[in-house]
């Protein structure tokens, strides 16, 4: 039976946040096909046994006027069931027009203040008729990919991925703060660092490297998503902005210290390996997209102590 999960998110992090539910559905149906707007999800899940395929949807299909062409696109795949992890009447109609016999979806009026984790868990339990399900997955990766990067790691050191990059400017802690943190940790002479930034953020990683006194840093900004993922899985800890890196690290069983400047509580609500770093004077429940919090309200000394207490 060909079963599909629809994820209506562009960001890789938001898609990975739903991985546990794909795994739960696969226990009943076998490998699942994922339909998504996220162009990087296919590379991220290339080794996942619970995933049959990842089909990237063109953003043009995300508009009401293209509902019939979207329906024709879905029809090509001959799905028998689809689970829509988003409250959208448009997607439901397109799936029904495509002839999918069983279409499961969120209640349509749930968009405002949608808690991604609570809603996804509730929906999964309901459609599968189970009392509970895990909210975080065990991220799967081919062991050979980890062996291929072994030369970058010093087993005598504690290896930390610094997630200095992010999709939005309001989520970034900043070059100066990361540089100070690394210099302070390096006084202990027990760490190696990997700087995670996108290809368009190489200036961030180069500035951090230039600002640090000890050259025990690997720059990952020239690597693809597929090449970066083994470093996130193999490293001992993630420290940084809310980005896809924290979701892979936490679902690999590693402590992930996430600086929450512009991300809802839900983004770190699902895994016991997430450790929230909250700006001074703020309540986690009052942080959301568009908060525009001063990054300097997260003190270097505070994050330094958090790292040491979670080693």
C-alpha positions in Angstrom: 0.0 0.0 0.0 1.4 3.4 -1.0 1.1 5.8 2.0 2.0 9.4 2.0 2.7 12.1 4.6 2.3 15.7 3.6 4.4 18.3 5.3 3.6 21.9 4.5 6.8 23.5 5.6 9.7 25.0 3.7 12.3 24.9 6.6 14.3 21.7 7.1 14.0 22.0 10.9 10.2 22.1 10.9 10.1 19.0 8.7 12.6 17.1 10.9 10.4 17.9 13.8 7.8 15.6 12.3 10.1 12.7 11.7 8.9 10.7 14.7 5.4 10.6 13.3 6.7 9.3 9.9 8.5 6.6 11.9 5.3 5.8 13.8 3.2 5.4 10.6 5.9 3.3 9.0 5.5 0.7 11.8 2.0 0.0 10.5 2.4 0.6 6.7 6.1 0.1 6.0 8.2 2.9 4.4 6.4 6.2 3.9 6.6 8.7 1.0 6.8 12.3 2.1 5.5 15.2 0.1 7.1 18.5 1.2 8.0 22.0 0.2 11.5 21.6 1.7 14.1 21.2 -1.0 16.7 19.7 1.4 14.6 17.0 3.1 15.4 14.3 0.6 19.2 14.7 1.2 18.6 14.8 5.0 16.6 11.5 5.0 18.6 9.6 2.4 19.5 6.8 4.9 16.2 6.5 6.7 14.6 3.1 6.4 11.2 4.4 7.3 11.1 6.7 4.3 10.3 5.3 0.8 10.8 8.6 -1.0 10.8 12.3 -0.5 9.0 14.3 -3.2 9.7 18.0 -3.4 6.6 20.1 -4.3 7.1 23.2 -6.3 6.1 26.3 -4.4 3.7 27.3 -7.1 1.4 24.5 -6.0 1.0 26.2 -2.6 -1.6 28.6 -4.1 -5.3 28.1 -4.4 -5.3 29.0 -8.1 -3.1 25.9 -8.8 -5.3 23.4 -7.0 -6.1 21.4 -10.1 -2.5 21.2 -11.4 -1.5 20.3 -7.8 -4.1 17.5 -7.8 -2.8 16.2 -11.2 0.7 16.1 -9.8 -0.4 14.1 -6.7 -2.4 11.7 -8.8 0.7 10.5 -10.6 1.9 8.8 -7.5 -1.2 6.7 -6.9 -1.3 7.1 -3.1 -3.9 5.0 -1.3 -3.7 7.0 2.0 -2.4 10.5 2.8 -1.8 12.0 6.2 -1.7 15.9 6.0 0.2 17.4 8.9 -1.3 20.9 8.4 -4.8 22.4 8.6 -5.5 23.2 4.9 -8.8 22.7 3.1 -6.9 23.4 -0.2 -4.6 20.4 0.2 -7.5 18.1 1.3 -9.5 19.1 -1.8 -6.5 18.5 -4.1 -6.0 15.1 -2.6 -9.6 14.1 -3.0 -9.6 15.3 -6.6 -6.5 13.2 -7.1 -8.6 10.1 -6.2 -6.9 9.3 -2.9 -9.4 7.1 -1.1 -8.3 7.9 2.5 -7.4 11.5 3.3 -6.6 12.3 7.0 -6.0 15.9 8.1 -5.8 18.4 10.9 -9.0 20.3 11.9 -9.2 23.3 9.4 -9.5 26.0 12.0 -6.2 25.2 13.8 -3.7 27.4 12.0 -3.6 30.2 14.7 -1.2 29.3 17.6 -0.7 25.8 16.2 1.6 23.9 18.5 3.5 21.8 16.0 4.4 19.0 18.4 1.2 18.7 20.4 -1.0 18.8 17.3 1.2 16.3 15.4 1.2 13.8 18.3 -2.5 14.1 18.9 -3.2 13.6 15.2 -0.9 10.6 14.9 -2.4 8.9 17.9 -5.9 9.5 16.7 -5.4 8.2 13.1 -3.5 5.1 14.3 -5.8 4.6 17.3 -3.0 4.4 19.8 -2.8 5.9 23.2 0.7 7.5 22.9 3.6 7.9 20.6 7.2 9.2 20.8 7.7 12.8 19.7 11.4 12.5 18.7 12.9 10.0 16.2 16.2 8.2 16.2 18.0 9.9 13.3 19.3 7.2 10.9 22.6 7.5 9.0 24.8 5.0 7.1 27.8 4.2 9.3 30.1 4.5 6.3 29.3 8.2 6.2 30.5 8.6 9.8 33.7 6.7 9.1 34.5 8.9 6.2 34.8 12.0 8.4 36.7 10.3 11.3 39.9 12.2 10.4 38.2 15.5 11.4 37.7 14.3 15.0 40.1 14.1 17.9 38.8 11.4 20.2 40.7 13.0 23.1 38.6 16.2 22.8 35.0 17.1 23.2 33.6 18.0 19.8 31.0 20.8 19.5 29.1 21.9 16.4 28.6 25.7 16.7 25.4 26.5 14.8 26.2 30.1 14.0 24.1 30.2 10.8 20.4 30.5 10.5 17.7 31.3 7.9 16.7 34.6 9.5 18.7 37.5 11.0 16.6 37.6 14.1 17.6 34.1 15.2 21.4 34.7 15.2 23.5 35.1 18.4 26.2 36.9 16.5 29.9 36.6 15.5 31.2 38.5 18.6 29.4 36.3 21.0 30.4 33.0 19.4 34.0 34.2 19.2 34.1 35.1 22.9 32.5 31.7 23.8 35.0 29.7 21.8 38.0 31.6 23.2 36.7 31.1 26.8 36.2 27.4 26.2 39.6 27.0 24.6 41.3 28.0 27.9 40.3 24.6 29.1 42.1 22.9 26.2 39.6 20.1 25.9 37.4 21.1 22.9 37.3 21.0 19.1 34.8 23.1 17.1 32.9 22.8 13.8 31.2 26.0 12.5 27.9 25.3 10.9 26.8 28.1 8.4 25.1 28.0 5.0 27.1 28.8 1.8 25.7 32.3 1.9 27.0 32.8 5.4 30.7 32.1 4.9 31.6 35.5 6.2 30.2 34.5 9.6 32.3 31.4 9.9 35.4 33.2 8.6 35.0 36.0 11.1 34.6 33.6 14.0 37.7 31.7 12.9 39.7 35.0 12.5 38.6 36.1 16.0 39.6 33.0 17.8 43.1 32.6 19.3 43.4 28.8 18.9 43.0 27.2 15.5 41.0 24.1 16.5 38.0 24.9 14.3 36.6 23.2 11.1 34.6 25.4 8.8 31.6 23.5 7.4 30.2 26.4 5.3 31.5 25.0 2.1 29.7 21.7 2.5 26.2 20.6 1.4 23.4 19.5 3.7 24.3 15.9 2.9 28.0 16.4 3.8 27.2 18.4 7.0 24.8 15.8 8.5 27.5 13.2 9.5 29.3 16.0 11.5 26.1 16.7 13.4 25.5 13.1 14.2 29.1 12.3 15.2 29.8 15.4 17.3 29.3 15.3 21.0 27.1 18.5 21.3 25.3 21.2 19.3 25.4 24.8 20.5 23.8 27.5 18.5 20.9 29.2 16.8 17.6 27.4 16.2 18.3 25.7 12.9 18.1 22.3 11.3 21.3 21.3 13.0 19.8 21.3 16.4 17.0 18.9 15.2 19.5 16.4 13.8 21.8 16.6 16.8 19.0 16.2 19.4 17.5 13.2 17.4 21.0 11.6 17.4 20.9 11.6 21.2 23.3 14.5 21.6 22.7 17.5 23.9 21.6 20.4 21.8 21.8 23.8 23.4 19.5 26.0 21.4 19.5 29.8 21.7 15.9 30.8 21.4 15.7 34.4 20.1 12.9 34.0 17.5 11.5 30.5 17.8 8.4 29.2 19.4 8.6 26.9 22.4 7.2 24.0 20.3 10.5 23.8 18.3 12.3 22.5 21.4 9.3 20.8 23.1 9.7 17.3 21.6 13.1 16.0 22.6 14.7 15.5 26.0 18.1 16.3 24.4 17.1 19.9 23.6 18.4 22.3 26.2 16.8 25.8 25.9 18.9 28.9 26.2 16.5 31.7 27.0 17.4 35.4 26.9 17.7 37.1 30.3 14.3 38.4 31.5 12.2 36.5 29.0 9.6 33.8 29.5 9.8 30.9 27.0 6.1 31.2 26.4 6.4 34.7 25.2 9.1 34.0 22.5 7.8 33.5 19.0 8.6 34.3 15.4 9.0 38.1 15.1 10.1 38.5 18.8 13.3 40.4 17.6 15.1 39.9 21.0 18.4 41.5 21.6 20.9 38.5 21.2 23.2 40.0 23.8 20.6 39.2 26.5 22.0 35.7 26.2 25.3 36.1 28.1 28.5 34.3 27.1 29.2 33.3 30.7 25.7 31.8 31.0 26.1 29.7 27.9 29.6 28.7 28.9 28.4 27.3 32.2 25.4 25.5 30.5 27.9 23.8 28.2 30.1 22.6 31.0 27.1 21.4 33.0 25.9 19.2 30.1 29.2 17.5 29.2 
